[in-house]
Amino acid sequence: MADNMVVLQKMLDIAAFRHKVLASNIANADTPGYKAKDISFEKELQKAVTGVSTDYEITESQPTLQNRDFNTVDLNIEMAKVAENTLIYNTATQLLSTKIRMMKDALKGA
């Protein structure tokens, strides 16, 4: 059970970091030359679970359309990514909360 909790904690850490990256994209939507960035949640979770690295690999998002000012932020795409990331974060939070509640109940019953 402890291993599952570690994975859930890592999921929360990665989702929180990804949220900062996505928020930065949104904040720079009107900055000329700004390149949208992201991290691969799945890749970072795999690295975290296997203990490979704690450094996140930030990459430039592939632009769907480049503005005249060479900014690659597409607000619709960024907002969709934020929604997806929020869902991941909330799910991990609920699962972690359930695990903790189960452990408390087990200890009360002992």
Phi and psi restraints in degrees (range 20) as a CNS / XPLOR table:
assign (resid 1 and name C) (resid 2 and name N)
       (resid 2 and name CA) (resid 2 and name C) 1.0 -62.8 20.0 2
assign (resid 2 and name N) (resid 2 and name CA)
       (resid 2 and name C) (resid 3 and name N) 1.0 -37.5 20.0 2
assign (resid 2 and name C) (resid 3 and name N)
       (resid 3 and name CA) (resid 3 and name C) 1.0 -61.6 20.0 2
assign (resid 3 and name N) (resid 3 and name CA)
       (resid 3 and name C) (resid 4 and name N) 1.0 -40.6 20.0 2
assign (resid 3 and name C) (resid 4 and name N)
       (resid 4 and name CA) (resid 4 and name C) 1.0 -63.0 20.0 2
assign (resid 4 and name N) (resid 4 and name CA)
       (resid 4 and name C) (resid 5 and name N) 1.0 -38.3 20.0 2
assign (resid 4 and name C) (resid 5 and name N)
       (resid 5 and name CA) (resid 5 and name C) 1.0 -66.8 20.0 2
assign (resid 5 and name N) (resid 5 and name CA)
       (resid 5 and name C) (resid 6 and name N) 1.0 -37.1 20.0 2
assign (resid 5 and name C) (resid 6 and name N)
       (resid 6 and name CA) (resid 6 and name C) 1.0 -64.0 20.0 2
assign (resid 6 and name N) (resid 6 and name CA)
       (resid 6 and name C) (resid 7 and name N) 1.0 -43.5 20.0 2
assign (resid 6 and name C) (resid 7 and name N)
       (resid 7 and name CA) (resid 7 and name C) 1.0 -62.1 20.0 2
assign (resid 7 and name N) (resid 7 and name CA)
       (resid 7 and name C) (resid 8 and name N) 1.0 -43.6 20.0 2
assign (resid 7 and name C) (resid 8 and name N)
       (resid 8 and name CA) (resid 8 and name C) 1.0 -64.1 20.0 2
assign (resid 8 and name N) (resid 8 and name CA)
       (resid 8 and name C) (resid 9 and name N) 1.0 -39.3 20.0 2
assign (resid 8 and name C) (resid 9 and name N)
       (resid 9 and name CA) (resid 9 and name C) 1.0 -63.9 20.0 2
assign (resid 9 and name N) (resid 9 and name CA)
       (resid 9 and name C) (resid 10 and name N) 1.0 -41.0 20.0 2
assign (resid 9 and name C) (resid 10 and name N)
       (resid 10 and name CA) (resid 10 and name C) 1.0 -65.6 20.0 2
assign (resid 10 and name N) (resid 10 and name CA)
       (resid 10 and name C) (resid 11 and name N) 1.0 -38.0 20.0 2
assign (resid 10 and name C) (resid 11 and name N)
       (resid 11 and name CA) (resid 11 and name C) 1.0 -60.1 20.0 2
assign (resid 11 and name N) (resid 11 and name CA)
       (resid 11 and name C) (resid 12 and name N) 1.0 -42.6 20.0 2
assign (resid 11 and name C) (resid 12 and name N)
       (resid 12 and name CA) (resid 12 and name C) 1.0 -63.9 20.0 2
assign (resid 12 and name N) (resid 12 and name CA)
       (resid 12 and name C) (resid 13 and name N) 1.0 -43.5 20.0 2
assign (resid 12 and name C) (resid 13 and name N)
       (resid 13 and name CA) (resid 13 and name C) 1.0 -61.2 20.0 2
assign (resid 13 and name N) (resid 13 and name CA)
       (resid 13 and name C) (resid 14 and name N) 1.0 -46.2 20.0 2
assign (resid 13 and name C) (resid 14 and name N)
       (resid 14 and name CA) (resid 14 and name C) 1.0 -66.7 20.0 2
assign (resid 14 and name N) (resid 14 and name CA)
       (resid 14 and name C) (resid 15 and name N) 1.0 -43.7 20.0 2
assign (resid 14 and name C) (resid 15 and name N)
       (resid 15 and name CA) (resid 15 and name C) 1.0 -64.0 20.0 2
assign (resid 15 and name N) (resid 15 and name CA)
       (resid 15 and name C) (resid 16 and name N) 1.0 -38.1 20.0 2
assign (resid 15 and name C) (resid 16 and name N)
       (resid 16 and name CA) (resid 16 and name C) 1.0 -65.7 20.0 2
assign (resid 16 and name N) (resid 16 and name CA)
       (resid 16 and name C) (resid 17 and name N) 1.0 -41.6 20.0 2
assign (resid 16 and name C) (resid 17 and name N)
       (resid 17 and name CA) (resid 17 and name C) 1.0 -65.7 20.0 2
assign (resid 17 and name N) (resid 17 and name CA)
       (resid 17 and name C) (resid 18 and name N) 1.0 -43.3 20.0 2
assign (resid 17 and name C) (resid 18 and name N)
       (resid 18 and name CA) (resid 18 and name C) 1.0 -62.1 20.0 2
assign (resid 18 and name N) (resid 18 and name CA)
       (resid 18 and name C) (resid 19 and name N) 1.0 -36.4 20.0 2
assign (resid 18 and name C) (resid 19 and name N)
       (resid 19 and name CA) (resid 19 and name C) 1.0 -60.8 20.0 2
assign (resid 19 and name N) (resid 19 and name CA)
       (resid 19 and name C) (resid 20 and name N) 1.0 -40.4 20.0 2
assign (resid 19 and name C) (resid 20 and name N)
       (resid 20 and name CA) (resid 20 and name C) 1.0 -62.3 20.0 2
assign (resid 20 and name N) (resid 20 and name CA)
       (resid 20 and name C) (resid 21 and name N) 1.0 -41.5 20.0 2
assign (resid 20 and name C) (resid 21 and name N)
       (resid 21 and name CA) (resid 21 and name C) 1.0 -64.5 20.0 2
assign (resid 21 and name N) (resid 21 and name CA)
       (resid 21 and name C) (resid 22 and name N) 1.0 -45.5 20.0 2
assign (resid 21 and name C) (resid 22 and name N)
       (resid 22 and name CA) (resid 22 and name C) 1.0 -67.1 20.0 2
assign (resid 22 and name N) (resid 22 and name CA)
       (resid 22 and name C) (resid 23 and name N) 1.0 -38.4 20.0 2
assign (resid 22 and name C) (resid 23 and name N)
       (resid 23 and name CA) (resid 23 and name C) 1.0 -63.7 20.0 2
assign (resid 23 and name N) (resid 23 and name CA)
       (resid 23 and name C) (resid 24 and name N) 1.0 -36.6 20.0 2
assign (resid 23 and name C) (resid 24 and name N)
       (resid 24 and name CA) (resid 24 and name C) 1.0 -64.0 20.0 2
assign (resid 24 and name N) (resid 24 and name CA)
       (resid 24 and name C) (resid 25 and name N) 1.0 -39.5 20.0 2
assign (resid 24 and name C) (resid 25 and name N)
       (resid 25 and name CA) (resid 25 and name C) 1.0 -60.1 20.0 2
assign (resid 25 and name N) (resid 25 and name CA)
       (resid 25 and name C) (resid 26 and name N) 1.0 -47.6 20.0 2
assign (resid 25 and name C) (resid 26 and name N)
       (resid 26 and name CA) (resid 26 and name C) 1.0 -63.6 20.0 2
assign (resid 26 and name N) (resid 26 and name CA)
       (resid 26 and name C) (resid 27 and name N) 1.0 -41.2 20.0 2
assign (resid 26 and name C) (resid 27 and name N)
       (resid 27 and name CA) (resid 27 and name C) 1.0 -64.5 20.0 2
assign (resid 27 and name N) (resid 27 and name CA)
       (resid 27 and name C) (resid 28 and name N) 1.0 -27.7 20.0 2
assign (resid 27 and name C) (resid 28 and name N)
       (resid 28 and name CA) (resid 28 and name C) 1.0 -102.8 20.0 2
assign (resid 28 and name N) (resid 28 and name CA)
       (resid 28 and name C) (resid 29 and name N) 1.0 20.5 20.0 2
assign (resid 28 and name C) (resid 29 and name N)
       (resid 29 and name CA) (resid 29 and name C) 1.0 -59.4 20.0 2
assign (resid 29 and name N) (resid 29 and name CA)
       (resid 29 and name C) (resid 30 and name N) 1.0 -26.8 20.0 2
assign (resid 29 and name C) (resid 30 and name N)
       (resid 30 and name CA) (resid 30 and name C) 1.0 -107.5 20.0 2
assign (resid 30 and name N) (resid 30 and name CA)
       (resid 30 and name C) (resid 31 and name N) 1.0 10.7 20.0 2
assign (resid 30 and name C) (resid 31 and name N)
       (resid 31 and name CA) (resid 31 and name C) 1.0 -85.3 20.0 2
assign (resid 31 and name N) (resid 31 and name CA)
       (resid 31 and name C) (resid 32 and name N) 1.0 117.1 20.0 2
assign (resid 31 and name C) (resid 32 and name N)
       (resid 32 and name CA) (resid 32 and name C) 1.0 -57.8 20.0 2
assign (resid 32 and name N) (resid 32 and name CA)
       (resid 32 and name C) (resid 33 and name N) 1.0 133.7 20.0 2
assign (resid 32 and name C) (resid 33 and name N)
       (resid 33 and name CA) (resid 33 and name C) 1.0 79.8 20.0 2
assign (resid 33 and name N) (resid 33 and name CA)
       (resid 33 and name C) (resid 34 and name N) 1.0 -2.2 20.0 2
assign (resid 33 and name C) (resid 34 and name N)
       (resid 34 and name CA) (resid 34 and name C) 1.0 -70.1 20.0 2
assign (resid 34 and name N) (resid 34 and name CA)
       (resid 34 and name C) (resid 35 and name N) 1.0 134.8 20.0 2
assign (resid 34 and name C) (resid 35 and name N)
       (resid 35 and name CA) (resid 35 and name C) 1.0 -105.7 20.0 2
assign (resid 35 and name N) (resid 35 and name CA)
       (resid 35 and name C) (resid 36 and name N) 1.0 123.8 20.0 2
assign (resid 35 and name C) (resid 36 and name N)
       (resid 36 and name CA) (resid 36 and name C) 1.0 -61.2 20.0 2
assign (resid 36 and name N) (resid 36 and name CA)
       (resid 36 and name C) (resid 37 and name N) 1.0 142.3 20.0 2
assign (resid 36 and name C) (resid 37 and name N)
       (resid 37 and name CA) (resid 37 and name C) 1.0 -125.2 20.0 2
assign (resid 37 and name N) (resid 37 and name CA)
       (resid 37 and name C) (resid 38 and name N) 1.0 163.9 20.0 2
assign (resid 37 and name C) (resid 38 and name N)
       (resid 38 and name CA) (resid 38 and name C) 1.0 -163.0 20.0 2
assign (resid 38 and name N) (resid 38 and name CA)
       (resid 38 and name C) (resid 39 and name N) 1.0 170.6 20.0 2
assign (resid 38 and name C) (resid 39 and name N)
       (resid 39 and name CA) (resid 39 and name C) 1.0 -126.5 20.0 2
assign (resid 39 and name N) (resid 39 and name CA)
       (resid 39 and name C) (resid 40 and name N) 1.0 155.3 20.0 2
assign (resid 39 and name C) (resid 40 and name N)
       (resid 40 and name CA) (resid 40 and name C) 1.0 -87.6 20.0 2
assign (resid 40 and name N) (resid 40 and name CA)
       (resid 40 and name C) (resid 41 and name N) 1.0 108.2 20.0 2
assign (resid 40 and name C) (resid 41 and name N)
       (resid 41 and name CA) (resid 41 and name C) 1.0 -56.6 20.0 2
assign (resid 41 and name N) (resid 41 and name CA)
       (resid 41 and name C) (resid 42 and name N) 1.0 -46.4 20.0 2
assign (resid 41 and name C) (resid 42 and name N)
       (resid 42 and name CA) (resid 42 and name C) 1.0 -62.9 20.0 2
assign (resid 42 and name N) (resid 42 and name CA)
       (resid 42 and name C) (resid 43 and name N) 1.0 -44.9 20.0 2
assign (resid 42 and name C) (resid 43 and name N)
       (resid 43 and name CA) (resid 43 and name C) 1.0 -64.6 20.0 2
assign (resid 43 and name N) (resid 43 and name CA)
       (resid 43 and name C) (resid 44 and name N) 1.0 -43.2 20.0 2
assign (resid 43 and name C) (resid 44 and name N)
       (resid 44 and name CA) (resid 44 and name C) 1.0 -68.3 20.0 2
assign (resid 44 and name N) (resid 44 and name CA)
       (resid 44 and name C) (resid 45 and name N) 1.0 -35.8 20.0 2
assign (resid 44 and name C) (resid 45 and name N)
       (resid 45 and name CA) (resid 45 and name C) 1.0 -66.6 20.0 2
assign (resid 45 and name N) (resid 45 and name CA)
       (resid 45 and name C) (resid 46 and name N) 1.0 -42.1 20.0 2
assign (resid 45 and name C) (resid 46 and name N)
       (resid 46 and name CA) (resid 46 and name C) 1.0 -60.6 20.0 2
assign (resid 46 and name N) (resid 46 and name CA)
       (resid 46 and name C) (resid 47 and name N) 1.0 -44.2 20.0 2
assign (resid 46 and name C) (resid 47 and name N)
       (resid 47 and name CA) (resid 47 and name C) 1.0 -62.3 20.0 2
assign (resid 47 and name N) (resid 47 and name CA)
       (resid 47 and name C) (resid 48 and name N) 1.0 -42.6 20.0 2
assign (resid 47 and name C) (resid 48 and name N)
       (resid 48 and name CA) (resid 48 and name C) 1.0 -66.7 20.0 2
assign (resid 48 and name N) (resid 48 and name CA)
       (resid 48 and name C) (resid 49 and name N) 1.0 -41.2 20.0 2
assign (resid 48 and name C) (resid 49 and name N)
       (resid 49 and name CA) (resid 49 and name C) 1.0 -67.7 20.0 2
assign (resid 49 and name N) (resid 49 and name CA)
       (resid 49 and name C) (resid 50 and name N) 1.0 -37.3 20.0 2
assign (resid 49 and name C) (resid 50 and name N)
       (resid 50 and name CA) (resid 50 and name C) 1.0 -86.1 20.0 2
assign (resid 50 and name N) (resid 50 and name CA)
       (resid 50 and name C) (resid 51 and name N) 1.0 -3.6 20.0 2
assign (resid 50 and name C) (resid 51 and name N)
       (resid 51 and name CA) (resid 51 and name C) 1.0 74.2 20.0 2
assign (resid 51 and name N) (resid 51 and name CA)
       (resid 51 and name C) (resid 52 and name N) 1.0 22.3 20.0 2
assign (resid 51 and name C) (resid 52 and name N)
       (resid 52 and name CA) (resid 52 and name C) 1.0 -69.2 20.0 2
assign (resid 52 and name N) (resid 52 and name CA)
       (resid 52 and name C) (resid 53 and name N) 1.0 -50.8 20.0 2
assign (resid 52 and name C) (resid 53 and name N)
       (resid 53 and name CA) (resid 53 and name C) 1.0 -159.5 20.0 2
assign (resid 53 and name N) (resid 53 and name CA)
       (resid 53 and name C) (resid 54 and name N) 1.0 152.7 20.0 2
assign (resid 53 and name C) (resid 54 and name N)
       (resid 54 and name CA) (resid 54 and name C) 1.0 -105.3 20.0 2
assign (resid 54 and name N) (resid 54 and name CA)
       (resid 54 and name C) (resid 55 and name N) 1.0 -2.6 20.0 2
assign (resid 54 and name C) (resid 55 and name N)
       (resid 55 and name CA) (resid 55 and name C) 1.0 -85.3 20.0 2
assign (resid 55 and name N) (resid 55 and name CA)
       (resid 55 and name C) (resid 56 and name N) 1.0 131.4 20.0 2
assign (resid 55 and name C) (resid 56 and name N)
       (resid 56 and name CA) (resid 56 and name C) 1.0 -88.0 20.0 2
assign (resid 56 and name N) (resid 56 and name CA)
       (resid 56 and name C) (resid 57 and name N) 1.0 138.7 20.0 2
assign (resid 56 and name C) (resid 57 and name N)
       (resid 57 and name CA) (resid 57 and name C) 1.0 -92.0 20.0 2
assign (resid 57 and name N) (resid 57 and name CA)
       (resid 57 and name C) (resid 58 and name N) 1.0 107.5 20.0 2
assign (resid 57 and name C) (resid 58 and name N)
       (resid 58 and name CA) (resid 58 and name C) 1.0 -91.0 20.0 2
assign (resid 58 and name N) (resid 58 and name CA)
       (resid 58 and name C) (resid 59 and name N) 1.0 128.2 20.0 2
assign (resid 58 and name C) (resid 59 and name N)
       (resid 59 and name CA) (resid 59 and name C) 1.0 -122.5 20.0 2
assign (resid 59 and name N) (resid 59 and name CA)
       (resid 59 and name C) (resid 60 and name N) 1.0 159.2 20.0 2
assign (resid 59 and name C) (resid 60 and name N)
       (resid 60 and name CA) (resid 60 and name C) 1.0 -77.1 20.0 2
assign (resid 60 and name N) (resid 60 and name CA)
       (resid 60 and name C) (resid 61 and name N) 1.0 133.8 20.0 2
assign (resid 60 and name C) (resid 61 and name N)
       (resid 61 and name CA) (resid 61 and name C) 1.0 -69.6 20.0 2
assign (resid 61 and name N) (resid 61 and name CA)
       (resid 61 and name C) (resid 62 and name N) 1.0 147.7 20.0 2
assign (resid 61 and name C) (resid 62 and name N)
       (resid 62 and name CA) (resid 62 and name C) 1.0 -75.0 20.0 2
assign (resid 62 and name N) (resid 62 and name CA)
       (resid 62 and name C) (resid 63 and name N) 1.0 118.2 20.0 2
assign (resid 62 and name C) (resid 63 and name N)
       (resid 63 and name CA) (resid 63 and name C) 1.0 -70.9 20.0 2
assign (resid 63 and name N) (resid 63 and name CA)
       (resid 63 and name C) (resid 64 and name N) 1.0 141.0 20.0 2
assign (resid 63 and name C) (resid 64 and name N)
       (resid 64 and name CA) (resid 64 and name C) 1.0 -85.8 20.0 2
assign (resid 64 and name N) (resid 64 and name CA)
       (resid 64 and name C) (resid 65 and name N) 1.0 -31.3 20.0 2
assign (resid 64 and name C) (resid 65 and name N)
       (resid 65 and name CA) (resid 65 and name C) 1.0 -155.2 20.0 2
assign (resid 65 and name N) (resid 65 and name CA)
       (resid 65 and name C) (resid 66 and name N) 1.0 134.1 20.0 2
assign (resid 65 and name C) (resid 66 and name N)
       (resid 66 and name CA) (resid 66 and name C) 1.0 -102.8 20.0 2
assign (resid 66 and name N) (resid 66 and name CA)
       (resid 66 and name C) (resid 67 and name N) 1.0 130.6 20.0 2
assign (resid 66 and name C) (resid 67 and name N)
       (resid 67 and name CA) (resid 67 and name C) 1.0 -70.0 20.0 2
assign (resid 67 and name N) (resid 67 and name CA)
       (resid 67 and name C) (resid 68 and name N) 1.0 167.4 20.0 2
assign (resid 67 and name C) (resid 68 and name N)
       (resid 68 and name CA) (resid 68 and name C) 1.0 -61.4 20.0 2
assign (resid 68 and name N) (resid 68 and name CA)
       (resid 68 and name C) (resid 69 and name N) 1.0 -26.5 20.0 2
assign (resid 68 and name C) (resid 69 and name N)
       (resid 69 and name CA) (resid 69 and name C) 1.0 -91.0 20.0 2
assign (resid 69 and name N) (resid 69 and name CA)
       (resid 69 and name C) (resid 70 and name N) 1.0 12.9 20.0 2
assign (resid 69 and name C) (resid 70 and name N)
       (resid 70 and name CA) (resid 70 and name C) 1.0 66.8 20.0 2
assign (resid 70 and name N) (resid 70 and name CA)
       (resid 70 and name C) (resid 71 and name N) 1.0 20.5 20.0 2
assign (resid 70 and name C) (resid 71 and name N)
       (resid 71 and name CA) (resid 71 and name C) 1.0 -83.7 20.0 2
assign (resid 71 and name N) (resid 71 and name CA)
       (resid 71 and name C) (resid 72 and name N) 1.0 134.9 20.0 2
assign (resid 71 and name C) (resid 72 and name N)
       (resid 72 and name CA) (resid 72 and name C) 1.0 -108.1 20.0 2
assign (resid 72 and name N) (resid 72 and name CA)
       (resid 72 and name C) (resid 73 and name N) 1.0 12.3 20.0 2
assign (resid 72 and name C) (resid 73 and name N)
       (resid 73 and name CA) (resid 73 and name C) 1.0 -79.0 20.0 2
assign (resid 73 and name N) (resid 73 and name CA)
       (resid 73 and name C) (resid 74 and name N) 1.0 123.7 20.0 2
assign (resid 73 and name C) (resid 74 and name N)
       (resid 74 and name CA) (resid 74 and name C) 1.0 -110.2 20.0 2
assign (resid 74 and name N) (resid 74 and name CA)
       (resid 74 and name C) (resid 75 and name N) 1.0 107.7 20.0 2
assign (resid 74 and name C) (resid 75 and name N)
       (resid 75 and name CA) (resid 75 and name C) 1.0 -57.6 20.0 2
assign (resid 75 and name N) (resid 75 and name CA)
       (resid 75 and name C) (resid 76 and name N) 1.0 -35.6 20.0 2
assign (resid 75 and name C) (resid 76 and name N)
       (resid 76 and name CA) (resid 76 and name C) 1.0 -63.4 20.0 2
assign (resid 76 and name N) (resid 76 and name CA)
       (resid 76 and name C) (resid 77 and name N) 1.0 -43.4 20.0 2
assign (resid 76 and name C) (resid 77 and name N)
       (resid 77 and name CA) (resid 77 and name C) 1.0 -67.3 20.0 2
assign (resid 77 and name N) (resid 77 and name CA)
       (resid 77 and name C) (resid 78 and name N) 1.0 -43.4 20.0 2
assign (resid 77 and name C) (resid 78 and name N)
       (resid 78 and name CA) (resid 78 and name C) 1.0 -63.1 20.0 2
assign (resid 78 and name N) (resid 78 and name CA)
       (resid 78 and name C) (resid 79 and name N) 1.0 -41.1 20.0 2
assign (resid 78 and name C) (resid 79 and name N)
       (resid 79 and name CA) (resid 79 and name C) 1.0 -66.5 20.0 2
assign (resid 79 and name N) (resid 79 and name CA)
       (resid 79 and name C) (resid 80 and name N) 1.0 -35.7 20.0 2
assign (resid 79 and name C) (resid 80 and name N)
       (resid 80 and name CA) (resid 80 and name C) 1.0 -65.8 20.0 2
assign (resid 80 and name N) (resid 80 and name CA)
       (resid 80 and name C) (resid 81 and name N) 1.0 -40.3 20.0 2
assign (resid 80 and name C) (resid 81 and name N)
       (resid 81 and name CA) (resid 81 and name C) 1.0 -64.8 20.0 2
assign (resid 81 and name N) (resid 81 and name CA)
       (resid 81 and name C) (resid 82 and name N) 1.0 -39.6 20.0 2
assign (resid 81 and name C) (resid 82 and name N)
       (resid 82 and name CA) (resid 82 and name C) 1.0 -63.2 20.0 2
assign (resid 82 and name N) (resid 82 and name CA)
       (resid 82 and name C) (resid 83 and name N) 1.0 -42.5 20.0 2
assign (resid 82 and name C) (resid 83 and name N)
       (resid 83 and name CA) (resid 83 and name C) 1.0 -62.4 20.0 2
assign (resid 83 and name N) (resid 83 and name CA)
       (resid 83 and name C) (resid 84 and name N) 1.0 -44.2 20.0 2
assign (resid 83 and name C) (resid 84 and name N)
       (resid 84 and name CA) (resid 84 and name C) 1.0 -62.7 20.0 2
assign (resid 84 and name N) (resid 84 and name CA)
       (resid 84 and name C) (resid 85 and name N) 1.0 -44.7 20.0 2
assign (resid 84 and name C) (resid 85 and name N)
       (resid 85 and name CA) (resid 85 and name C) 1.0 -65.4 20.0 2
assign (resid 85 and name N) (resid 85 and name CA)
       (resid 85 and name C) (resid 86 and name N) 1.0 -38.5 20.0 2
assign (resid 85 and name C) (resid 86 and name N)
       (resid 86 and name CA) (resid 86 and name C) 1.0 -63.3 20.0 2
assign (resid 86 and name N) (resid 86 and name CA)
       (resid 86 and name C) (resid 87 and name N) 1.0 -40.2 20.0 2
assign (resid 86 and name C) (resid 87 and name N)
       (resid 87 and name CA) (resid 87 and name C) 1.0 -62.2 20.0 2
assign (resid 87 and name N) (resid 87 and name CA)
       (resid 87 and name C) (resid 88 and name N) 1.0 -43.5 20.0 2
assign (resid 87 and name C) (resid 88 and name N)
       (resid 88 and name CA) (resid 88 and name C) 1.0 -61.8 20.0 2
assign (resid 88 and name N) (resid 88 and name CA)
       (resid 88 and name C) (resid 89 and name N) 1.0 -46.8 20.0 2
assign (resid 88 and name C) (resid 89 and name N)
       (resid 89 and name CA) (resid 89 and name C) 1.0 -61.8 20.0 2
assign (resid 89 and name N) (resid 89 and name CA)
       (resid 89 and name C) (resid 90 and name N) 1.0 -47.5 20.0 2
assign (resid 89 and name C) (resid 90 and name N)
       (resid 90 and name CA) (resid 90 and name C) 1.0 -64.0 20.0 2
assign (resid 90 and name N) (resid 90 and name CA)
       (resid 90 and name C) (resid 91 and name N) 1.0 -38.5 20.0 2
assign (resid 90 and name C) (resid 91 and name N)
       (resid 91 and name CA) (resid 91 and name C) 1.0 -64.1 20.0 2
assign (resid 91 and name N) (resid 91 and name CA)
       (resid 91 and name C) (resid 92 and name N) 1.0 -45.5 20.0 2
assign (resid 91 and name C) (resid 92 and name N)
       (resid 92 and name CA) (resid 92 and name C) 1.0 -63.2 20.0 2
assign (resid 92 and name N) (resid 92 and name CA)
       (resid 92 and name C) (resid 93 and name N) 1.0 -38.4 20.0 2
assign (resid 92 and name C) (resid 93 and name N)
       (resid 93 and name CA) (resid 93 and name C) 1.0 -63.1 20.0 2
assign (resid 93 and name N) (resid 93 and name CA)
       (resid 93 and name C) (resid 94 and name N) 1.0 -45.2 20.0 2
assign (resid 93 and name C) (resid 94 and name N)
       (resid 94 and name CA) (resid 94 and name C) 1.0 -64.6 20.0 2
assign (resid 94 and name N) (resid 94 and name CA)
       (resid 94 and name C) (resid 95 and name N) 1.0 -42.2 20.0 2
assign (resid 94 and name C) (resid 95 and name N)
       (resid 95 and name CA) (resid 95 and name C) 1.0 -65.3 20.0 2
assign (resid 95 and name N) (resid 95 and name CA)
       (resid 95 and name C) (resid 96 and name N) 1.0 -41.7 20.0 2
assign (resid 95 and name C) (resid 96 and name N)
       (resid 96 and name CA) (resid 96 and name C) 1.0 -64.5 20.0 2
assign (resid 96 and name N) (resid 96 and name CA)
       (resid 96 and name C) (resid 97 and name N) 1.0 -41.6 20.0 2
assign (resid 96 and name C) (resid 97 and name N)
       (resid 97 and name CA) (resid 97 and name C) 1.0 -62.0 20.0 2
assign (resid 97 and name N) (resid 97 and name CA)
       (resid 97 and name C) (resid 98 and name N) 1.0 -41.8 20.0 2
assign (resid 97 and name C) (resid 98 and name N)
       (resid 98 and name CA) (resid 98 and name C) 1.0 -64.3 20.0 2
assign (resid 98 and name N) (resid 98 and name CA)
       (resid 98 and name C) (resid 99 and name N) 1.0 -42.4 20.0 2
assign (resid 98 and name C) (resid 99 and name N)
       (resid 99 and name CA) (resid 99 and name C) 1.0 -61.3 20.0 2
assign (resid 99 and name N) (resid 99 and name CA)
       (resid 99 and name C) (resid 100 and name N) 1.0 -44.0 20.0 2
assign (resid 99 and name C) (resid 100 and name N)
       (resid 100 and name CA) (resid 100 and name C) 1.0 -64.4 20.0 2
assign (resid 100 and name N) (resid 100 and name CA)
       (resid 100 and name C) (resid 101 and name N) 1.0 -42.8 20.0 2
assign (resid 100 and name C) (resid 101 and name N)
       (resid 101 and name CA) (resid 101 and name C) 1.0 -61.4 20.0 2
assign (resid 101 and name N) (resid 101 and name CA)
       (resid 101 and name C) (resid 102 and name N) 1.0 -39.8 20.0 2
assign (resid 101 and name C) (resid 102 and name N)
       (resid 102 and name CA) (resid 102 and name C) 1.0 -64.7 20.0 2
assign (resid 102 and name N) (resid 102 and name CA)
       (resid 102 and name C) (resid 103 and name N) 1.0 -39.8 20.0 2
assign (resid 102 and name C) (resid 103 and name N)
       (resid 103 and name CA) (resid 103 and name C) 1.0 -65.7 20.0 2
assign (resid 103 and name N) (resid 103 and name CA)
       (resid 103 and name C) (resid 104 and name N) 1.0 -41.0 20.0 2
assign (resid 103 and name C) (resid 104 and name N)
       (resid 104 and name CA) (resid 104 and name C) 1.0 -62.4 20.0 2
assign (resid 104 and name N) (resid 104 and name CA)
       (resid 104 and name C) (resid 105 and name N) 1.0 -43.8 20.0 2
assign (resid 104 and name C) (resid 105 and name N)
       (resid 105 and name CA) (resid 105 and name C) 1.0 -63.9 20.0 2
assign (resid 105 and name N) (resid 105 and name CA)
       (resid 105 and name C) (resid 106 and name N) 1.0 -39.2 20.0 2
assign (resid 105 and name C) (resid 106 and name N)
       (resid 106 and name CA) (resid 106 and name C) 1.0 -63.8 20.0 2
assign (resid 106 and name N) (resid 106 and name CA)
       (resid 106 and name C) (resid 107 and name N) 1.0 -40.6 20.0 2
assign (resid 106 and name C) (resid 107 and name N)
       (resid 107 and name CA) (resid 107 and name C) 1.0 -69.9 20.0 2
assign (resid 107 and name N) (resid 107 and name CA)
       (resid 107 and name C) (resid 108 and name N) 1.0 -36.1 20.0 2
assign (resid 107 and name C) (resid 108 and name N)
       (resid 108 and name CA) (resid 108 and name C) 1.0 -64.7 20.0 2
assign (resid 108 and name N) (resid 108 and name CA)
       (resid 108 and name C) (resid 109 and name N) 1.0 -36.3 20.0 2
assign (resid 108 and name C) (resid 109 and name N)
       (resid 109 and name CA) (resid 109 and name C) 1.0 -75.8 20.0 2
assign (resid 109 and name N) (resid 109 and name CA)
       (resid 109 and name C) (resid 110 and name N) 1.0 -16.2 20.0 2
